[in-house]
């Protein structure tokens, strides 16, 4: 009785994998197996079945949201008598380190860009809006990298404001995972996309609300739809450690890599090092900043240990 009451009061309607897959209806599969294989990140697993059963129905749902939002925008223009430029539909993708945000964002981009009217779909990661390492070191924040205070929030908000206002082009800084730092004087330009996907750890964060009622914008205020990728803590840790071990034998071997010092660790040393980083930094960030924002998303994709989505929760309208 108690469980049934909680489900009735939940703002979400939860679907099993099979139930969600049926919502694809007649949406055509527009990606090949080879294209799907090129979309996933190093440690993620993704196959065409996952795209067909999870991401294709989500793409169909998003097409409805985009269409409805555009109609509402036109209706508001008529009401106000304005001629504003068309605003892009902004999708936020949030979740823990190692949960697979980048893979999900790229799959959505590939599917959305192949709708019949071929919309322009861009991706921006909030990593580019991290403060440079020199600033983080000066402020004693290197151990807090990825926490809300490590981001140049005003710059991120200005970027999103420019995108929503149709200013062209809007520029976002570029982050290098090789050197573990923002690349000076390099930018990615976003020029009036139809859809923009913003991917990052803390994109659903709100921060402390003002007691005087003054407007304080949050990143999520610019989202038209948001997705939270979820997994159990033990699973996330295993994925993080596995990724660290893989990178030890690949990217970390590059002398330019910030983590080059880890390339010669033994298996035992690498597991201990990765586990320590996870417990000291990423797990704390998950508990304090990321997981509390899960209920602010429009859609929750719950992953199991083999990286597949086991169920989907969609916020009720």
N, C-alpha and C positions, 0 to 999 in steps of 0.2 A: 504493500500500500504506500509506504514511504517513498520507495523508488519510483513508483508510477506518478506520485505527486510531483517529485523533483523533475521528471521528464515533462510533465504538463506545464510546469512553471518555467522551464528552460526557454531562453530566447532562440534556441537552435532546434532545427529538425534534423535528426541524424539518420543517415542512410548507410546500409551495408554496401560493400563493394559491388555486389550483384545488383542491388536496387539502383545504385548510382549509375552503373554502366548502362542500364536500360534507358536512362534519360538522354542518351546519345540520340535516340530516335533515328532519323534518316540523315544525320549530319555526315557528310562524306569525309573519309580519311584522306588527307591531302599530303601526308608525309610518307616517304618510303622507309624501309627498315634501315637503310644506309644513312639516311638523313637523321633518323632518331638516334642512331649510334653516335653520331658526331655531336649531339646536343648535350650529352651527359658529362658531368664533371669527372675528374680522375677516379674518385672513390665511390661514386654513385653507380647504381645499377638501374638501367632503364631499357625497356624493350617496347616494341610496337604495341603489344597487348596492353601495357600500362598506359600508353598514350590513348589508345582506343577506349579503354574502360574508365579512365579517370579524367584525362585532360581534354578529350574531345567533348564529353558532356559539359565540362566547365567552359570550354570555348563557346559552345552553343548558348549556355546561360549568359555569358558575358556579351555575346552578340545582342541578346535581348536587352540587357542593361544599357549597352552603348546606344542602341536605337531609341530606347525610352528616354535616356538622358538628352540626346540630341533633340528629340521632339519637345521636351520640356524647355530646353534652351531657346528654341525657336519661338515657343509660346511666350516665354518671358520677354524676348525681344519685341514681339508684337505688342505686349502689354505696356512695356516701357517706352516703346517707340525708338529703340536704339538700334544701332547697326554694328554691334561688337563682332569681332572675328570669332570664328568657331573655337570653342575651348576644347583642348584635348581631354580624352577620358583617361584618368590616372588610376593605375592599379598598384597598390602596395603589396609587397611580398615580404613577410616577416618570419622570424624563427631563430632558433639557436645556431651557434657555430656548428658546422658539420651536418646539419639536417638536410641539406640539398636545395637551398634557396636558389642558387644560381642555375641549377639544372631546371627547376620548375619554371623560373623566369624565362629561360631560353626556349623551353617547349611551348609556353604560352605565346611568346613572341612569334615563333615559327607558325603556329596554328592560326593566330589572329591575323597575321600578315597575308594569309591565303584565303581570307574570306572573298566572296565574289567581287566586291568592289575594291579589293586590294588596298587596304588601309596602310598607312605608314606607321610602323610600330617601333619605338625605340626603347632601350633599356638603359637605366642609370643605376649604378650601385652607390650607396652612401659611403663606401670606403673612401672615395675620392674627397669626401668632406671631413675626413679625419684631420686633426691638426698635424702638421709635419712632426717627425720624430724629434727634431731640435726643440720645438715648442713643448711637446709632451715631456721630454727629458727635463727641460728647465722648470716645468710646473710639477714635476714629480708624478707624472701620469702614465709613464710607460707600462706600468703594471695594470693600468686601468684602460688600456687601449681596447676600444670596442664598447666601453661604458658610455653612457650619454654625455658625460662631461668631457670626453675625448674628441667630440665632434665640433666643428665650427658651425653651430646651429644657425646663426644669423645668415651665413653664406648659403646654407642649404635652403633656408626659407626664402631668401632672395631669388635663388634659382627656380624654385617651384612657383613663386609669384610671377616671375618672368614667363615661365612656360604657360601658366594658366591665363596670363594676360595676352598671350600670342605674340610676345616680343621675339624678334628673330635676329640672330640666333641666340638662344640661351646656352651658357657654357658651364660645364661641370668639370672639376679637376679630375685628373687621372691618377689612380693608385696602382702601384706595382707590388704584387705579392712576392716578386723575386727580391727586391731590395727592402720590402716591408715598409714602404714610405710613399708619400705623395710625390709625384714627379713634378719638379718645378717647371712652371711656364708651359705646361702641356694641358690641353683641354679637349673634351669631347663636346661637339656642338649639337644641340637639339633644336631643330628648325621646324617648328609647328607640326609635330606629329599628330596623327589622329588618336593614337593611343600611346601613353608613356607608362612603362613598368618601372617602379622604383623599388629596388631590392635592398634590404639591410636588416641588421639585428634589431635596432630600436626604433623602427619607423612608426610603430604604433604607440610610442611613449607619449605621455601627456605632461609629466612634470607637475609641480605644485600649482594649484589654481590660485589666482589672485583674490585676495580678500576684498579688494575695493571694486571688483567687478569689471576692471579694465580688460580690454581684449588682449589676449596673449595667444598668438597663433602656434599651433602644433603642426608637425609634418603631416599627420594624418588628416588634418583639416582640408588638405588638398586632394585627398583620395576620393574617388568615386566608388571604389570597391577595394577590399583588402582580403588577403589570403594569409593565414598563419599555418606554417608547416610544423607539425607536432610529432614528438616521439618520446618514449620513456627515457628517463635520465641515464639509466644503465646502457641503453642502446646508443644514445648520443655519445657517451664516453667511449664505447667500443668503436664507433665510427671515427671519432676524433683520433684515437690511438692508431687505428688502421691507416688513416690518411697520413699521419705523421710518419709511420713506418714506410709507407709507399714513397713519400716525398724524400725521406732519408736516402733512398736509392736513386732518386731522380733529380728533382729541382735543387735539393740541398747540396748536391755535388758540384753545382756551378759555383766557382770562386766568388762570383758577384752576389750570391745569395746571402741575405742577412742571417740565415740559419745554417750557413756552410759549416759552422763548428759542430753541428750535430751529425754530419754525414758519416763520420767514422765511429759513431756509437755502436756498441754491440746490440743485439736484439733486446737483451735484458735492460741495458742502460737506456735504450730508446723508449721502451715501454714505461720505465720508471720516470723518465723525463717528461714524456707526453702526459702521463697520468698526473704528474705534479702540476704541469701547466693547466690541465683541465680543472683540477680541484681548486687551485689557487686563484684562477682568473675566470675561466669560461663558465664554470658551475656557479660561481658567485654572481656573475653577470646574469646568468639564466634565472637564478632565484630572485634577484633583486630588481631586475629591469625588464627582462624579456618575457618570461612566463606570465607575470601579472598582466601583460597586455593581450594575452591570447583571447580573452573574452571581448575585446574591442573589435575583433576582426569580423568580416562578413562571412567568411568561409574558413573552416578548419580542416586540414588534410592530416589525418592521423596515420603515421607510418609505422610499420612493424620492422623487426630486425633485419629482414631481407630487402629493405628499402621500398617495398611496395606499399601502396595506400590500402589500409584495411577498412577504414570507414570515413565518411565525409559528413561534416556538420555544417548546415547552411542556416544563416540567421533568418528568422521569420520576418516578413514584412509587416 
